[in-house]
Amino acid sequence: MSDEKQFSRRDFLKTTGAATGGIIGGSLLGGFIGFNLNDGQSEQAEQNKTDGHSEGDKSTGGSLSDKTRVFFMTDEDFNVVEAAMERIFPESKVGPGAKELGAAYYLDGQLAGQWGSNAKEYMVGPFYEGLPTQGYQSNLTRAEYFMIGINKLKSEAKDKFDKAFDELDEKDMDAILQDFQDGKVDMGVPKKTATSSYFFTMLRAATLEGVYSDPVYRGNRNMGGWKMKQFPGHQHSYLELIESDEFQEIDPMPNFGM
């Protein structure tokens, strides 16, 4: 036993292949995160031709172009979402903002899919105003909830400044979004159905997801969000780097097949 080689933790990782990162691939998440870009591919491709859109953009890894909309039917609604997201995650000296990173297109896909329709959740009453720890409690689907919120963003901008939300200056947009975050905006429905503060919470979460998600979901365009975080993405292996004790700057790699 005294002659038996003693393996270090690093040796163990190298030998077992646990450092390769192969099981971390975003492909494993496809069935769990909202809109599956591969579902209904032929149907969407036909619709894209009708709408004048391209059949797909191979740089995104999905069946949809990264600028094809599948939920937001009007430019007005989409522009409001883009403007609000940009104020939540604005462009800075660190890197691009939510608009350039395509966060609104990420949300567009999510609302068009199972996340937006609450397809995998119990949606039968009775419905009560839940506690913060109890998660989503509304009788509305998320798609319906978002449309109520977007329409309120538009009406608040019109009533207070007599402009479209996306035409406001940054200060005025921030003032409206702050009112939403603080729960000061009447959504026009019972509080157990929708509140402005919860709408803002969902919008903020969707913005961050769109900025940092795998580009296959049409956000994080050109992996800009990953580059800001120095996240390496889906590397096939780290074996050539694992012996180094220095921090390694690695260009991010997209999901397999992209």
N, C-alpha and C positions, 0 to 999 in steps of 0.2 A: 504493500500500500504506500510505502514511503516514496517509491519510484513513480507512482501514478501522477500524471500531469494534472496540475490544478488549473482549472479554467477560470479566467476572469469573467466578469459580467459582459465585457465587450466581446470576448471570445465566444461566449454563449450566443449573443445576439447575431454575430457573424455566422456561426455554425448553423443556427436554426433558421436563419433567413428572416427573423423578425424585424430586421432593420430595413428590409427592402421596400416597405411602404405599400406593397401590392394590395393588401386588404383594405387600404384606406380609400380606395378609389371611389369617386362620387357615383360611379355606376351602381353601387349598392344602394344608393339613396333614391334612385329613380322611382321606385314604387311607393315611396313614403312622402315625397315632397311635392304636393300640389299637382301641377300640370305636367303630364308626361309627354314630352315633345314627340315621341315616337308613336303615340296612340293616334289613330286616325290620320296617318301620314298621307295616304293617297287622297283622302277626302279634302284635307287642308291644301294639298298641292293643287287640286282642281280649283278650289276656291281662290287660291293665290293667282292662278292664271286669269280667273274671271275678274279679280280686283286689280290686275296689272302688276302684282307683286312677283318677285322671283320665286322659284320653287324652293329655294333653300340657300343658306349660306354655310358652307362647309367649315368656316372658321368658328362657328358656334357649336357644331357637333349635333345640332337638332334638325328636325325636318322643316323648321320655320326659319325664315330670315330673321336676323336680330332686330329688324325694324318692321316686321309684320305684326299687326295688332289683331288679337282674337277676342278681346273682351270689350275694350273701349271703342264704341262705334262712332264717336264724334271727336274731332280735333279739339273742340272746346274742353271736354272732360279730360282728355289726355294731357292737354297743355296745363290744366290746373294741377293735375297730379305731378307732372314734371316740375312745375314751379315750386310746389310745396315741398317736394323731396329735395330739391336743390337748396332750399333754405334750411332744411334739417341737416343735410350733409353738403355744405357748399364747397365749391372749388377753392383751393388755397395754395400756398407755396409748397405744401406737402404733396399735393397731387390733384387729380381731377375731382369734380363733384358728382353728385348723384345723376345729374342729367347726362353728362358725357359718358358715365359708366353704364348707362342704360338701365337704371334701377326701375324706371317706370315700365319698361318692357318686361322686366322680371315680374312685377306685380300684375301686369296684364295677363301673363301666362298663368299665374297662380289663381287669379280670380276666375279664369275660364275653366279651371280644372276642379279636382276633388276638394282642394282646400277652400276654394271660393263657394262651392255648393254644399260644403259640410257633409260630403257624401259618406264619410266614414264615422260620423258622429250621431249620437242619439238626438233627434230633433223633434220629438213628440212631447207635448205638454204633460203636466202643468209647468208653466214657466214662472220663475220668481227672480227677484233681484238678488243675484248671488254675491258671495263674499269675494274679495280679491283673490283668495287662495283657491277658488273653485273653478277658475278658467272661464271659458266662453259659455254664457248663459242665455243669450238672446234667442228669440224664436225666429229671427231673421237669419238668412244665410250671410256669410261674410260678403258675398258679392252685393247683396241688397244693402247691407250695412255700409259698405264703402260708397255706394251710390248716394245714399242719404247724406253721408258726410261730405262728399264732393259737391253735391247740390247746395249744401249749407255753406261751404267755402265760397261758392259763387254768389249766393245771396248776401252773405256778410260783406263781401267786397262791393257789391252793387249798392247795398243799403248805406254803408259807411263812407265809401269813397266814390261811388258812381262810376266804377270801372270794373273790368273783368279782373279776376284774381291774378292771373298771370301778367297783367299789364301794370300792376301796382309796383311801387318801388319796394326795395328790400325791407325798409323800416315798417311799412304798412302791412306787408305780408307777414312779417314777424309778429306784429301786434295781433293780427287775426289768429295766427297759429298759437300764440300764447293764450288767448282766450279759450281756444279749443282745449289746450292742455290743462288749463285751470278749471275746465268744466263750466265755463260761463255762457256757453252757446246753447240755446234751446234747439234741440234737434227736431222738434215738432212731433215727437212720439213719446210714449211713456218711458220713464227712466229705465225700467226693467227691460225695455226693448233696445234702446240705444242712448248713449251719452256722448257728448263731444270729447270728453277726456279719454274714453276708451277708443273712440275712433282715432284720436291722435296717437294713442299707444300702438294701435295696429299699424297706422301709417308709418310711424317711426321705425317699428320693427321691420316692416317690409322694405323700408329704405335701406337699413343696414344689411338686411339679407341680400337685397339687390346689388349692393356695393361689394359684398364679400363672398357671395355664393359662387359655386362653380359656373364658369361661363356658359356651360351647356344649357343653363336656365335663362340665358339672354341678358343677365346682368353682368357686372364685373367685366365690362367690355375691354378687350385686349389685356385682360388680367391686371388692369390698373389698380384694383383694390388690393390684390395680392402683392403687387410690387410695392405699394406703400407700406405694407406690413412685413415685407421681406419674407413672405410665405412662399415656400418652394413649389406648391402645387402638388401634382401627382407624379413625383419622380419614380422611376422604375426601380431604382436602387440607390443606396447610400454607401455601399461597400467600399468604394474608393475613397470615401471621406471620413469613415468612422474612426480611423486611427488618429485623426488630427484632433488636437486639443484647442484649436483656434476656431472662432466663429466663422462659418462658411456662408458667403453670399452666393446664392444659387439663383439663376434665372428661373422663374416659375414655369412649370410644364402643365399644359391643360389636361383634361380628362382623356382617357384612352379613346382612340378613334376620331379625335378632333383634328 
